[in-house]
Amino acid sequence: MTRLLAHSSLLLVVTAACGGQVVFVEEDGGGGSGGAAPSTTSSTKATTTATSTTGSTGQTTGSSSSTGIQPSGENLVELPQGTVMQSGSFTVQAEPGTLGLSFVATTPNPFAQVSVTRQGAPSGATVIGAVVPSNGYEYWWFGAIAQSTPQVSHPETFPLAQGPWTFDAEADGSMTATIYRRQTNDGAFHGGVLDVNVFIPADFVSQEAVLAELQSAYSEWAGITLGDVRFFTVGSQYLTVDENNIFDYTAETAIAPSRPSLNLMLTISIEGQFSGAAGFSLGAPGAPTNPGSTMAGVVWMWIGDGFFDTIILRHEAGHFAGLFHTSEFEAGLGDALSDTPMCDDVMASFESCPDFDNIMFPTGGSGAQVFSPLQEKVIQGSSIYRGSFASGEAPMPPLITFGGADQDQGAGEHVDLAWTDMPSLPPADAEWRDGLPREVAVQLAGLGCPTGAPGDYYETLAAAGATDVAALFDVASAPNAPAYVRRRALGMIARLSPDSADVQSYLVSVAADMNEPSVLRAGALRSLREIAPASARDAASVVDAGGDLVVEQAIEAARR
């Protein structure tokens, strides 16, 4: 999975997922990055969320999942490795009962490069070097990096070999490393719960609607069920996510009250170098034990369709736990798990691929959402959940960590977005698909998850055969097509015909049409800015946002 990130003027190219009773609670605090650590309660009284235009509030939703016999041992052991300068070799014992090891290194400077260059097994063999050969994934990022075992098939990973495992890492400056050991009393997986922190910009969607999607996605996820769920309101600037604010958004997760957890950063529109994605993980694996870091979570573009949102959630959390795509769009590339079939050529086969039913297929697949046994073991050995140490025991308690200093709570605001009323995903034979090659239709309706080569979503879409501008116009203007599909078609049109006066005029007309969904209006203006900055500035002076914050942000971007 390749992530492309330009922050300010810097271009970063990186190669590199027993539910309880849910209760709603209200508390003071929040605003800005960090905030007061939320408390939990057994009260079931629903309360109103106060929102802030500048940062997280202290509003939370929690659940109780402490059923069963109390733990007789530690299921996830935190093993601090200390701080070193520039490079280090970190070794930890995989003791009897170990399911997996997770290595995390962080740097004080979020723009300092940090990488894992080698993972060594007890025999001395190299399990993973700086790159995963099967798909080209490189373990380096800015401010934080994570790697786990088991993550690829190797004679010493399934089952995990006992003895010393070594992680070699490098950084631009100092780095602090920690290894987490996942273990049970007998080396068998005995279940666990996934705690989720949900960050919603300006309350654009209700907590109840989001909770319903979480229950659908994680009621059973590789043997793990939904645990504690907490909600936080963040500023409206995150209604759109791009390379300019992604690190700011991950910093907001520092308010998360416990770890490990999955931090879900909701948005309405994913743009810039991430454009085309319906969601993405900041790592494979990410850092569920390090809230506030640059690898602290998953971005989720709210689609408003129970079927597709569930696929986004399960797929991206899979990456966050350490899974790769079973196959990549570049022929011959895919994960390194021996029990996941690889498609010889995704672009040529799509639905005929042997891994099309797998949830980690690059487009999200058929909807069957299948995990292979080894994929489940990767998740079960990861640090993403709270697990049970022995059969019949309750999940381990959280590893508690608190956010930053208390912040003033901002004034409430309500965001009314045309996008929230978009229709559900159409069936496979929907009219908007007529006249399109099936490969193009699958790409337009798929996850758009950032992947290996080609370099971005639109290059992949073009390689699938999306070169007929007239057919794409039909999709972009089809009222029965999902808004995110129309936005992708619009972006492809702009890339195919950047100098066309008709295309530029069409983009302006879409941006100005207040009857169109937010994501489409804003996307039209952003695409215009990419191909004709001067025309975008002119359009920004006449387009009326109509109070739509997503469109307002696109107007501000076009003016720059």
C-alpha positions as CSV (number, residue, x, y, z in Angstrom):
1,M,0.0,0.0,0.0
2,T,1.6,3.3,-1.1
3,R,0.8,6.5,0.7
4,L,1.5,9.8,-1.0
5,L,1.7,12.9,1.2
6,A,2.6,16.4,0.5
7,H,2.7,18.5,3.7
8,S,3.2,22.2,3.0
9,S,5.9,22.3,0.3
10,L,7.4,18.9,1.2
11,L,6.5,16.0,-1.0
12,L,6.5,12.7,0.9
13,V,6.3,9.5,-1.1
14,V,5.9,6.5,1.2
15,T,5.4,2.8,0.4
16,A,3.5,1.9,2.7
17,A,-7.2,-1.9,8.9
18,C,-18.0,-9.6,23.5
19,G,-19.5,-6.4,22.5
20,G,-20.8,-4.5,25.5
21,Q,-23.8,-2.4,26.4
22,V,-23.3,0.9,24.7
23,V,-24.0,3.9,26.9
24,F,-23.9,7.7,26.2
25,V,-22.2,10.0,28.7
26,E,-21.4,13.7,28.8
27,E,-18.5,15.4,30.4
28,D,-16.7,18.7,30.4
29,G,-13.5,19.5,28.5
30,G,-12.2,19.2,25.0
31,G,-11.1,21.5,22.3
32,G,-7.9,21.6,20.3
33,S,-5.4,18.7,20.1
34,G,-5.5,16.6,23.2
35,G,-7.9,17.3,26.1
36,A,-9.2,15.9,29.3
37,A,-9.3,12.1,29.4
38,P,-13.0,11.0,29.2
39,S,-14.5,9.0,32.0
40,T,-16.9,6.1,31.5
41,T,-20.2,5.5,33.2
42,S,-22.9,2.8,33.4
43,S,-25.6,5.3,32.8
44,T,-27.8,4.7,29.7
45,K,-29.1,8.3,29.5
46,A,-28.4,9.8,26.1
47,T,-27.1,13.4,26.1
48,T,-26.4,16.1,23.5
49,T,-22.9,16.5,22.1
50,A,-21.4,19.9,22.4
51,T,-19.3,20.7,19.3
52,S,-16.2,22.8,18.8
53,T,-14.9,24.4,15.6
54,T,-11.3,24.2,16.8
55,G,-10.9,20.7,18.3
56,S,-12.1,17.7,20.2
57,T,-14.7,17.9,22.9
58,G,-14.9,15.7,25.9
59,Q,-18.1,14.0,24.7
60,T,-17.8,10.3,24.8
61,T,-19.8,7.2,24.3
62,G,-18.6,4.0,26.0
63,S,-19.6,0.4,26.4
64,S,-19.1,-2.1,29.1
65,S,-17.6,-5.5,28.1
66,S,-16.1,-6.9,31.3
67,T,-18.0,-10.2,31.4
68,G,-16.6,-13.5,32.4
69,I,-13.9,-14.5,34.8
70,Q,-11.3,-11.8,35.6
71,P,-8.0,-12.1,33.7
72,S,-5.4,-14.4,35.3
73,G,-2.6,-12.9,33.3
74,E,-1.6,-10.1,30.9
75,N,-2.8,-10.6,27.3
76,L,-0.9,-7.6,25.9
77,V,2.4,-6.8,27.6
78,E,4.1,-3.4,27.0
79,L,7.9,-3.7,26.8
80,P,9.5,-0.2,26.6
81,Q,12.8,-0.3,24.7
82,G,14.1,3.2,25.5
83,T,15.3,6.1,23.4
84,V,18.3,5.9,21.0
85,M,19.8,8.2,18.5
86,Q,19.5,7.5,14.8
87,S,19.6,3.7,14.9
88,G,19.0,0.8,17.2
89,S,18.5,-3.0,17.3
90,F,15.6,-4.0,19.7
91,T,15.2,-7.6,20.9
92,V,12.4,-9.2,22.8
93,Q,11.6,-12.7,23.8
94,A,8.6,-14.5,22.2
95,E,7.8,-16.6,25.3
96,P,5.6,-19.7,25.3
97,G,2.0,-18.6,24.5
98,T,3.0,-15.6,22.4
99,L,0.6,-14.9,19.5
100,G,2.4,-11.9,18.1
101,L,4.8,-9.0,18.6
102,S,4.2,-5.4,17.6
103,F,7.1,-2.9,17.3
104,V,6.5,0.9,17.4
105,A,9.1,3.7,17.1
106,T,8.2,7.4,17.4
107,T,10.2,10.6,17.0
108,P,9.8,13.9,18.7
109,N,9.5,15.7,15.4
110,P,6.5,14.5,13.4
111,F,8.3,15.2,10.1
112,A,11.4,13.2,11.0
113,Q,11.8,10.1,8.9
114,V,11.8,6.8,10.9
115,S,12.0,3.2,9.4
116,V,12.2,-0.4,10.3
117,T,15.0,-2.0,8.2
118,R,14.9,-5.6,9.4
119,Q,12.9,-8.1,11.4
120,G,14.9,-11.0,12.6
121,A,13.6,-14.4,13.8
122,P,15.1,-16.5,16.7
123,S,17.1,-18.5,14.2
124,G,18.7,-15.4,12.9
125,A,16.8,-15.4,9.6
126,T,15.5,-12.2,8.2
127,V,11.7,-12.4,8.1
128,I,11.2,-8.9,6.6
129,G,13.8,-6.5,5.3
130,A,13.3,-2.9,4.6
131,V,10.8,-3.9,1.9
132,V,8.2,-6.7,1.6
133,P,9.3,-8.3,-1.6
134,S,5.8,-9.5,-2.6
135,N,4.3,-6.0,-2.8
136,G,7.0,-3.4,-2.4
137,Y,5.7,-2.1,1.0
138,E,8.4,-0.1,2.8
139,Y,8.3,0.3,6.5
140,W,9.0,4.0,6.8
141,W,7.0,7.1,7.6
142,F,7.3,10.4,9.4
143,G,7.1,10.7,13.1
144,A,6.2,7.0,13.7
145,I,6.5,3.6,12.2
146,A,5.1,0.2,13.2
147,Q,5.8,-3.4,12.2
148,S,4.5,-6.7,13.5
149,T,5.0,-10.4,13.5
150,P,3.3,-12.5,12.2
151,Q,2.6,-10.4,9.2
152,V,4.0,-12.5,6.4
153,S,4.4,-16.3,5.9
154,H,7.7,-17.6,7.0
155,P,8.8,-20.9,8.6
156,E,9.0,-19.1,12.0
157,T,5.8,-17.0,11.9
158,F,3.0,-19.5,11.8
159,P,3.1,-20.5,14.6
160,L,5.4,-17.8,16.0
161,A,8.8,-19.3,16.9
162,Q,9.8,-18.9,20.6
163,G,13.0,-17.1,21.4
164,P,14.5,-13.7,20.7
165,W,13.0,-11.5,17.9
166,T,14.8,-8.4,16.7
167,F,13.6,-5.2,15.1
168,D,16.2,-2.9,13.6
169,A,15.2,0.7,13.1
170,E,16.6,4.0,12.0
171,A,15.5,7.6,12.4
172,D,16.5,11.2,11.6
173,G,17.5,12.0,15.2
174,S,16.2,10.3,18.3
175,M,13.5,7.7,18.5
176,T,11.6,6.0,21.3
177,A,10.8,2.3,20.8
178,T,8.3,0.0,22.4
179,I,7.4,-3.6,21.7
180,Y,4.0,-5.1,22.6
181,R,3.8,-8.9,23.2
182,R,0.4,-10.5,22.6
183,Q,0.1,-13.7,24.6
184,T,-2.3,-16.2,26.2
185,N,-1.9,-18.9,28.7
186,D,-1.6,-21.6,26.0
187,G,-0.8,-19.9,22.8
188,A,-4.4,-20.1,21.5
189,F,-6.6,-17.2,20.7
190,H,-9.4,-16.8,23.2
191,G,-11.3,-13.9,21.9
192,G,-11.2,-10.2,22.4
193,V,-12.9,-6.8,22.0
194,L,-12.1,-3.9,19.7
195,D,-12.3,-0.5,21.4
196,V,-13.1,2.3,18.9
197,N,-12.7,6.1,19.3
198,V,-14.7,7.9,16.7
199,F,-13.8,11.5,15.7
200,I,-16.6,13.4,13.9
201,P,-16.0,16.8,12.5
202,A,-18.7,19.3,13.6
203,D,-21.3,16.5,14.3
204,F,-22.1,16.1,10.6
205,V,-23.5,12.7,11.3
206,S,-25.2,11.3,14.4
207,Q,-23.5,9.1,16.9
208,E,-26.3,6.6,16.6
209,A,-25.8,6.2,12.8
210,V,-22.1,5.7,13.2
211,L,-22.6,3.2,16.0
212,A,-24.9,1.1,13.8
213,E,-22.2,0.9,11.2
214,L,-19.6,-0.1,13.8
215,Q,-21.9,-2.8,15.2
216,S,-22.4,-4.2,11.6
217,A,-18.6,-4.1,10.9
218,Y,-17.2,-5.4,14.1
219,S,-19.8,-7.7,15.6
220,E,-17.5,-10.4,14.5
221,W,-14.2,-9.4,13.0
222,A,-11.6,-12.2,12.9
223,G,-13.0,-13.6,16.1
224,I,-13.0,-10.1,17.8
225,T,-16.1,-8.3,18.7
226,L,-17.0,-4.6,19.3
227,G,-15.9,-3.3,22.7
228,D,-15.9,0.3,24.1
229,V,-17.0,3.0,21.7
230,R,-16.3,6.6,22.4
231,F,-17.2,9.7,20.4
232,F,-15.4,13.0,20.1
233,T,-16.3,16.1,18.1
234,V,-13.5,17.8,16.3
235,G,-13.4,21.0,14.2
236,S,-15.1,21.5,10.9
237,Q,-11.7,21.8,9.2
238,Y,-11.6,18.0,9.0
239,L,-14.8,17.8,6.9
240,T,-12.2,17.6,4.1
241,V,-9.0,15.6,4.6
242,D,-6.0,16.0,2.4
243,E,-2.2,16.1,2.7
244,N,-2.3,19.5,4.4
245,N,-4.3,18.5,7.5
246,I,-3.9,14.7,7.9
247,F,-1.1,15.1,10.5
248,D,-3.2,17.6,12.4
249,Y,-6.1,15.2,12.4
250,T,-4.0,12.3,13.7
251,A,-2.8,14.7,16.5
252,E,-6.4,15.1,17.6
253,T,-6.5,11.4,18.5
254,A,-4.2,12.2,21.5
255,I,-7.3,12.7,23.5
256,A,-8.2,9.0,23.3
257,P,-8.5,7.8,26.9
258,S,-7.3,4.3,26.6
259,R,-5.2,2.0,24.5
260,P,-5.1,-0.1,22.4
261,S,-7.9,1.2,20.3
262,L,-8.9,1.9,16.7
263,N,-9.1,5.6,16.1
264,L,-11.6,6.4,13.3
265,M,-11.3,9.8,11.8
266,L,-14.5,10.6,9.9
267,T,-14.7,13.0,7.0
268,I,-17.0,13.9,4.2
269,S,-14.4,14.5,1.5
270,I,-11.0,13.0,0.9
271,E,-9.0,15.2,-1.5
272,G,-5.5,16.1,-2.7
273,Q,-3.1,13.3,-3.0
274,F,-5.6,10.9,-1.3
275,S,-8.4,11.8,-3.7
276,G,-10.4,8.8,-4.9
277,A,-10.0,7.0,-1.6
278,A,-13.1,6.1,0.5
279,G,-10.8,5.5,3.4
280,F,-7.2,4.8,4.3
281,S,-5.1,3.5,7.1
282,L,-2.0,5.4,8.2
283,G,0.0,2.2,8.4
284,A,0.0,-1.6,7.8
285,P,0.1,-2.0,10.7
286,G,-0.7,1.4,12.3
287,A,-0.1,2.3,15.9
288,P,-3.2,1.5,18.0
289,T,-1.1,1.9,21.1
290,N,0.1,5.4,20.3
291,P,-2.9,7.9,20.1
292,G,-1.8,11.3,18.7
293,S,1.0,9.9,16.6
294,T,1.2,10.1,12.8
295,M,0.2,6.4,12.5
296,A,-2.6,6.7,15.1
297,G,-5.7,5.7,13.0
298,V,-7.9,5.3,10.0
299,V,-9.6,7.9,7.9
300,W,-13.1,7.0,7.0
301,M,-15.1,8.9,4.4
302,W,-18.8,8.5,5.5
303,I,-20.7,7.1,2.6
304,G,-24.1,6.6,4.3
305,D,-24.6,3.1,3.0
306,G,-24.6,0.2,5.5
307,F,-23.2,-2.2,3.0
308,F,-20.3,-0.2,1.7
309,D,-19.4,1.6,4.9
310,T,-19.0,-1.9,6.5
311,I,-16.6,-2.9,3.8
312,I,-14.5,0.3,4.3
313,L,-14.4,-0.3,8.1
314,R,-13.4,-3.9,7.9
315,H,-10.9,-3.4,5.1
316,E,-9.1,-0.4,6.6
317,A,-9.0,-1.8,10.1
318,G,-7.4,-4.9,8.5
319,H,-4.6,-2.7,7.2
320,F,-4.3,-1.0,10.6
321,A,-3.9,-4.4,12.2
322,G,-1.2,-5.4,9.7
323,L,-2.9,-6.9,6.6
324,F,-2.0,-6.0,3.0
325,H,-4.1,-6.3,-0.1
326,T,-4.3,-9.9,-1.3
327,S,-3.5,-8.6,-4.8
328,E,-2.4,-5.2,-6.0
329,F,-3.4,-3.6,-9.2
330,E,0.1,-4.1,-10.6
331,A,0.2,-7.6,-11.9
332,G,2.2,-10.0,-9.8
333,L,2.1,-8.1,-6.5
334,G,0.2,-9.0,-3.4
335,D,0.5,-10.0,0.2
336,A,3.0,-12.6,1.5
337,L,0.5,-14.9,3.2
338,S,0.5,-18.5,1.9
339,D,-3.2,-19.1,2.2
340,T,-4.5,-16.0,0.3
341,P,-4.8,-16.6,-3.4
342,M,-3.2,-13.9,-5.6
343,C,-4.8,-12.6,-8.8
344,D,-2.5,-12.8,-11.8
345,D,-3.8,-9.6,-13.2
346,V,-6.5,-7.7,-11.2
347,M,-7.0,-5.1,-14.0
348,A,-7.9,-7.8,-16.5
349,S,-9.9,-10.1,-14.2
350,F,-11.6,-8.3,-11.4
351,E,-14.6,-10.4,-10.4
352,S,-12.9,-13.5,-11.8
353,C,-9.9,-13.1,-9.5
354,P,-9.6,-16.0,-7.0
355,D,-9.4,-13.5,-4.1
356,F,-12.4,-11.3,-5.1
357,D,-14.4,-12.5,-2.1
358,N,-11.6,-11.5,0.3
359,I,-12.1,-8.3,2.3
360,M,-8.6,-7.3,1.5
361,F,-9.1,-7.3,-2.3
362,P,-7.9,-3.8,-3.4
363,T,-11.4,-2.6,-4.3
364,G,-13.1,-4.3,-1.3
365,G,-14.1,-7.3,-3.4
366,S,-17.5,-8.9,-3.8
367,G,-18.9,-8.0,-0.4
368,A,-18.5,-11.5,1.0
369,Q,-15.8,-10.0,3.3
370,V,-13.9,-13.2,3.7
371,F,-10.7,-13.5,5.9
372,S,-8.3,-16.4,5.4
373,P,-7.1,-18.3,8.5
374,L,-3.7,-16.7,8.3
375,Q,-5.2,-13.2,7.9
376,E,-7.2,-13.9,11.1
377,K,-4.0,-14.9,12.9
378,V,-2.3,-11.7,11.8
379,I,-5.1,-9.7,13.4
380,Q,-5.2,-11.9,16.5
381,G,-1.5,-11.4,17.0
382,S,-1.6,-7.6,16.6
383,S,-1.9,-5.0,19.2
384,I,-5.2,-3.5,18.0
385,Y,-7.6,-5.2,20.5
386,R,-8.1,-6.1,24.2
387,G,-7.9,-9.9,24.4
388,S,-8.6,-12.7,26.8
389,F,-5.6,-14.3,28.5
390,A,-7.4,-17.7,28.9
391,S,-10.6,-19.4,27.8
392,G,-13.7,-18.1,29.6
393,E,-11.9,-15.0,31.0
394,A,-12.9,-11.4,30.4
395,P,-10.9,-9.3,28.1
396,M,-7.9,-7.5,29.6
397,P,-8.5,-4.0,30.9
398,P,-7.2,-1.1,28.8
399,L,-3.7,0.2,29.0
400,I,-4.7,3.6,30.2
401,T,-3.1,6.8,28.8
402,F,-4.4,10.3,29.2
403,G,-4.6,13.1,26.7
404,G,-3.2,16.6,27.1
405,A,-4.3,19.5,29.3
406,D,-7.9,20.5,29.6
407,Q,-9.2,22.8,26.8
408,D,-12.1,25.2,26.7
409,Q,-15.3,23.7,25.2
410,G,-16.4,25.5,22.1
411,A,-19.8,26.7,21.1
412,G,-22.2,24.3,19.4
413,E,-22.9,24.3,15.7
414,H,-25.0,22.3,13.3
415,V,-23.9,21.4,9.9
416,D,-26.6,20.6,7.3
417,L,-25.1,18.8,4.3
418,A,-26.9,17.8,1.1
419,W,-24.5,14.9,1.0
420,T,-26.1,13.2,4.1
421,D,-29.2,12.6,2.0
422,M,-27.5,10.8,-0.8
423,P,-29.1,7.5,-1.9
424,S,-27.8,4.1,-1.0
425,L,-25.4,2.2,-3.3
426,P,-27.3,1.0,-6.3
427,P,-27.3,-2.7,-7.4
428,A,-24.6,-4.0,-9.8
429,D,-26.9,-3.4,-12.8
430,A,-27.6,0.3,-11.9
431,E,-28.1,2.6,-14.9
432,W,-25.0,4.6,-14.3
433,R,-22.9,1.5,-15.1
434,D,-24.4,1.3,-18.6
435,G,-21.8,1.9,-21.3
436,L,-18.8,1.5,-19.0
437,P,-16.3,-1.4,-19.1
438,R,-16.9,-3.6,-16.1
439,E,-13.4,-2.8,-14.9
440,V,-14.2,0.9,-14.8
441,A,-17.5,0.4,-13.0
442,V,-15.8,-1.8,-10.3
443,Q,-13.1,0.9,-9.8
444,L,-15.6,3.7,-9.6
445,A,-17.7,1.9,-7.0
446,G,-14.7,0.4,-5.1
447,L,-12.7,1.5,-2.1
448,G,-10.1,3.5,-3.9
449,C,-7.7,2.4,-1.2
450,P,-4.2,3.9,-1.8
451,T,-2.1,1.0,-3.2
452,G,1.2,0.2,-5.0
453,A,1.7,1.1,-8.6
454,P,0.1,2.8,-10.5
455,G,0.8,5.9,-8.3
456,D,-2.7,7.1,-7.5
457,Y,-6.4,6.3,-7.8
458,Y,-6.8,8.1,-11.1
459,E,-3.9,6.4,-12.8
460,T,-5.4,3.1,-11.7
461,L,-8.8,4.2,-13.0
462,A,-7.2,5.2,-16.4
463,A,-5.4,1.8,-16.6
464,A,-8.8,0.1,-16.1
465,G,-10.0,1.8,-19.3
466,A,-11.7,5.0,-18.0
467,T,-10.8,7.1,-21.1
468,D,-14.2,7.8,-22.6
469,V,-15.0,11.3,-21.5
470,A,-18.6,11.2,-22.8
471,A,-19.3,8.0,-20.7
472,L,-17.7,9.6,-17.7
473,F,-19.9,12.7,-18.2
474,D,-22.9,10.4,-18.1
475,V,-21.8,9.0,-14.7
476,A,-20.9,12.4,-13.3
477,S,-24.3,13.8,-14.1
478,A,-26.3,10.6,-13.1
479,P,-28.5,11.5,-10.2
480,N,-29.0,7.8,-9.3
481,A,-25.2,7.3,-8.9
482,P,-23.6,7.6,-5.4
483,A,-22.0,11.0,-4.8
484,Y,-18.6,9.5,-4.3
485,V,-18.8,7.7,-7.7
486,R,-19.8,10.9,-9.4
487,R,-16.9,12.8,-7.8
488,R,-14.5,10.2,-9.1
489,A,-15.9,10.4,-12.6
490,L,-15.6,14.2,-12.4
491,G,-12.0,14.0,-11.3
492,M,-11.2,11.6,-14.2
493,I,-12.8,13.9,-16.7
494,A,-10.7,16.8,-15.5
495,R,-7.5,14.7,-15.9
496,L,-8.4,13.5,-19.3
497,S,-9.3,16.9,-20.7
498,P,-7.6,19.6,-18.7
499,D,-7.5,22.2,-21.4
500,S,-11.1,21.8,-22.5
501,A,-13.2,24.9,-22.1
502,D,-16.3,22.8,-22.0
503,V,-14.9,20.7,-19.1
504,Q,-13.9,23.7,-17.2
505,S,-17.3,25.3,-17.7
506,Y,-19.0,22.1,-16.6
507,L,-16.9,22.0,-13.4
508,V,-17.9,25.5,-12.6
509,S,-21.6,24.8,-13.1
510,V,-21.4,21.7,-10.8
511,A,-19.7,23.7,-8.1
512,A,-22.3,26.4,-8.3
513,D,-25.3,24.1,-8.2
514,M,-26.6,24.1,-4.6
515,N,-28.9,21.1,-5.4
516,E,-25.8,18.9,-5.8
517,P,-24.2,17.0,-2.9
518,S,-21.4,18.7,-1.0
519,V,-18.7,16.3,-2.0
520,L,-19.6,16.8,-5.7
521,R,-19.6,20.6,-5.6
522,A,-16.4,20.8,-3.6
523,G,-14.8,18.1,-5.8
524,A,-15.6,20.0,-8.9
525,L,-13.9,23.2,-7.6
526,R,-10.9,21.2,-6.4
527,S,-10.5,19.5,-9.8
528,L,-10.8,22.8,-11.5
529,R,-8.0,24.1,-9.3
530,E,-5.8,21.2,-10.4
531,I,-6.2,21.9,-14.1
532,A,-6.8,25.6,-14.3
533,P,-5.9,27.5,-11.1
534,A,-6.8,30.9,-12.6
535,S,-10.3,29.7,-13.6
536,A,-10.7,28.2,-10.2
537,R,-9.9,31.5,-8.5
538,D,-12.5,33.2,-10.8
539,A,-15.1,30.6,-9.9
540,A,-14.4,31.0,-6.2
541,S,-15.4,34.6,-6.4
542,V,-18.9,33.8,-7.7
543,V,-19.8,30.4,-6.3
544,D,-22.1,30.6,-3.4
545,A,-21.4,28.0,-0.8
546,G,-24.9,28.3,0.7
547,G,-23.6,27.7,4.2
548,D,-22.0,24.4,3.2
549,L,-18.7,24.2,5.1
550,V,-17.2,21.6,2.7
551,V,-17.8,23.8,-0.3
552,E,-16.5,26.8,1.7
553,Q,-13.3,25.0,2.3
554,A,-13.0,24.2,-1.5
555,I,-13.6,27.9,-2.2
556,E,-10.9,28.9,0.2
557,A,-8.5,26.4,-1.4
558,A,-9.3,27.7,-4.9
559,R,-8.5,31.3,-3.8
560,R,-5.0,30.4,-2.7
